[in-house]
Each structure stands twice: as structure tokens, then as C-alpha cells.
Amino acid sequence: MNRHILAALGLGLIAGPALAADGNGAGLLKSQCISCHAIVKPENASLDRLWERKGPDLYYAGSKFNKPWLEKWLQNPVRIRPAGEFYTRHVKGSDKEDVVDESGLTPHPKLSQADAEAAAAALMTLVAPAGLVSKGAFKGEKVSMAMGGMFFGKLRGCGACHMAKPGFGGSSGPELHTAGERLQGDYIYSYIKDPQLFDPHIWMPTLNLAEPDLQRLTGYILQLGATEAKQ
């Protein structure tokens, strides 16, 4: 059994067997959910491993996600990455721009409420190893949405890979219009600061932002997601 993975619980659109209802979150992770996501830190950090990965790593899920979102999403999963885990495998060219080819994207299986709650509880126990997610790094200050939007879109070009609103933005990275509901602030801050610390070969650039800009961008993404969730 491949320990690198965890299919019923990821963020991407990964096929997997239906989960048997047993109410045991740890049992679900170990028996049914390890075909697409890592639940322990992989020893192999090569580019080949990143290329072949079927879904995002979840060994630090408890330091990344918000539990209420996990419980809801697992019962009704929707695509977080518009083009799947690896963008180049699911796009086709057109006269104007690349288009996502959804024929190769398989919907994530739905869990019952009981299984979703059990699985979410188990995922929240998977905390980041020391030095990966800086606890307390995000100070939680509100930011100007106008200034944050300009920083996100024009100054740093985040919209080239991420959707700030449904249908607006890039498809190679996860959408961010649900980030306020989905992600913890300290994780967003830490990932923006050093994405290669999470995945040495990931294509997300290291922006080398000053501390005030890290705080501003993190706050904007969280407020953006919270705003979208209320609409």
C-alpha cells in the first residue's frame, strides 16, 4: 500500500473507492484513503515524485485546513484546482488560451456525514512538523481590500495562477475565493513565504516579500475567501 497518499480526503479531484462507514477516522485514513495523498512526510522529495503525485500532501492537514470546511467539503467535494493536481496534464490549446480538458478529471467521492466528521477529526491531528508552518506568524490584522487586490493582481501577478473570484484568474493553482473558509492564516503566510519548503520543486515562486507585504497578502486572501463564502 503506497504510504504517500490519501484519496478520499484531498483537495483535488481524485477518484477513489467509496468509504465504508465505520466512524473511525484513523481507520478511514489507513484503510481507504491512502492511494492519492501523503499522510506522513514523504522521504522522496524528487521532481518525479511531484510529477506523479495524484493529490496534495496531507501530512500537515491539521495545520492547514479549518475543520468545519473539511467536514462540509468531504460531504460535497468541489474542485479546488480547476485543472487538477498537475495542470499540464489536463489542458488543451485553443486559438485564444489554454482550456481545461475535464474529460480526464474524475470527481472526488462523497462521504457520509458521519465519515466526513470522523475523517476531518483524524486529519486535524496531522500537524505540521517543526519549522514548516510558523504558528502565530499571521497577526490577523484587517487589510484594505482595494490595496490587497492591487497587490494580489497587478503587483505580484497572483491572478496568473489563482482565481480570486469564480471564473476570474488562472487555473494552474488552487482557487482562492474560498480560502478564508478553507485555510488557516498561518499556513497561507508560511506557504507564500517559502513554498519550496513544502515542495522543493513546486512551481509556485518564492516572492521574497517583506514582512508587511506577507501580512497584507495573507490578510487579503483570507478576507477574500470570507467575503466569497458569505455571498
N, C-alpha and C positions, 0 to 999 in steps of 0.2 A: 504494500500500500504506500503510495507516494506521500511523504510527510510534508511536502512543500505546499499543500493546498487544502482548499476547504469550500466546496462548491455551493452549498445551499445558502451560504451566508455572505457572499461578497457584494461588491458594488457593481460589478459588471453584469453582462448578460451571458451567463454561463449555464449551459444545460447541466442537469444533474438528476439523479433518481428522486422520486418522491420520498419524503421523510416519513418514517413510521412514528406515530405519536407515542412517545414514551415519557414525556415530561422531564427527561433528564438531559439538561443542556450539554453537559460534558460528554454524555453518551452520543448525542446527536453529532457533535463536532468530530468525535473519533470514529464513529461507525458509518456515518452517511455523508460527511461534509468535507472530506479531505481529498478531493480529486481536482480542485482548482485553486486553492488558496493556502498559503503557508500559515500554520498556527504556531510554529516555532521558527525562530530566526534561521533562515537557510544558511548552510555552510557555503553553498555555491553562490557567489555574487557576480558571476560572469555575465557578459553581454548575451551569450547564448541562452542562459537561464532566463534573462529578462525577455528575450525574444520569444521563448517558448511558453512563458507564463500565461496561464489561462485566465487568471483573475488576480486582483491586487492582494498583496500580503496582508494578513490579518493578525499577525503575532503581537501587534500593538493596538488592537482594535479598541481596547478599553481606554486608551489614551487619545483616541482619535474621534470616536463617534459619541453621539448622545443616545442614551438607551431608549428613550421614547421613540426617537426616529427609527432605530433599529427594529423595534417591535412592530411599528407600523409598516415599514418598508418590506420586511420579510413576509408579511401577510399579503402585500400587494406591490411586488417589486416593479419598479420602472427604471428605465435605462439612465444611468448616471453619466456614462461615457457614450456620447452619441454614436461613435464609430467602434465601440467595443474596446477591449483591453489594449489591443495593438492596432493603431489607426491605419497603418499602411495595408493591412490585410483586408480591410473592409471598405475601401473607397474605390471608385471608378472615375475616370476622367470624363469631362464634358467640355462643351465649347467655351463655357464661362469659368467653371470652377470644379473642383473635385466634389463628388457626390457620394454620400454614404450608401453602400450596397447592403441593404438589410437582409438580403437572402441568406447570408452566412452568419447572421446573428440569431442565436437561439434564446428565447425568453428564459429568465431565471425562474425556477419552480417556486410556487407559492407554498407557504407554511400555514398550518392552522394557527389559531390564536395561542393555544397552549404551547405548541412547538416554537412559535416565534418568541414568546416570552421567555421560554427556557433557553433557547439559543442565544437570545440577546443577553440574558444574565450571564451565560457562560462566556460570551465574547467580551463582556465588560471586565472579566477577570484577567484578560490578556493585556497586561500593561506593558508599556514600552520599556526596554532595557535602559539602564542609566546612560544619560547623555544624548538620547535620541529626541525626546520631547521635553523641552525645558518648562518644567512646571512653574506657573506663575509668571511666565515671560510676557504674556499679553496682559496689559494693565486694565483693559476693559473700558477705556475712555471712548466716548462717542466722537465720531468724526463727521465732518461736513460731507454729505453725500455728493454734492456738486464737485468739491475738490477731490474727494476719493474717486469719483467716476472719471475725472480727467486724468488722475494719476494712473488708474487702472487701464484706461483705454488708450490715451494718447501718449503719456509719458513713458509707460512701461510696456505697452503693447500686449497686455494680458488677454485682450479680446481676440487676439490672433489664434489662440488655442482654447479659450474658455468662453462659454456662454454666460453673460451676465443677466440676460433675460431669455426666456424661451424663444428659440429661433434666431437669436441675435448673438453672433460670436462664432468662434472656431469650434471644431468638432474633434480635434486630436486629444484634448484633455477633458477631464470631468467638468460637467456644468457646475456653475457656482450659484445659480439662483435659488438653490435650496440649502446652501452651505450653512446659513445661520441656524437652521433646524437640525442639520445633519452632523456638523463638525464642531469640535471643541476649539476655542480660540488659541490655546497653547499649541495645539497640533498645527493649525494654519500658520501661525508665527514661525514655528520651528521648521516646517517644510519649506516655506518661502525663503527662510534664511539660508538653508543648506539642503536642497533636495537630494544631492548626491550622497548625503549621509544616510538617507533612507534607501536609495538605489544608486550605486556608484555609476551606472551607465544610463541613468534616466535622462531623457531629452529635455526635461524642464531646466531652464537656465538658472544658474546662480546669479542673482541680480546685484549682489554686494550692496544692499541698501543700508543706509544709515538707520540708527535706532528709531528716530521719529518717523521715518518712512515705513519701516517694518510695522510699527504700531498703526500707522494710518491705513496701510493696505489691509492688514488683518481686520481692523475695525470696519472698514468699508465692506469687505467680503461678508463678514458676519451680519452687518446691518442690511446689506443687500439681500441675503438669504432670508432674514427675518421679515423683511418687507414683502418679498415674494410669497412667503408662506401665509401671510395674512390676506392676500388677495384672492 
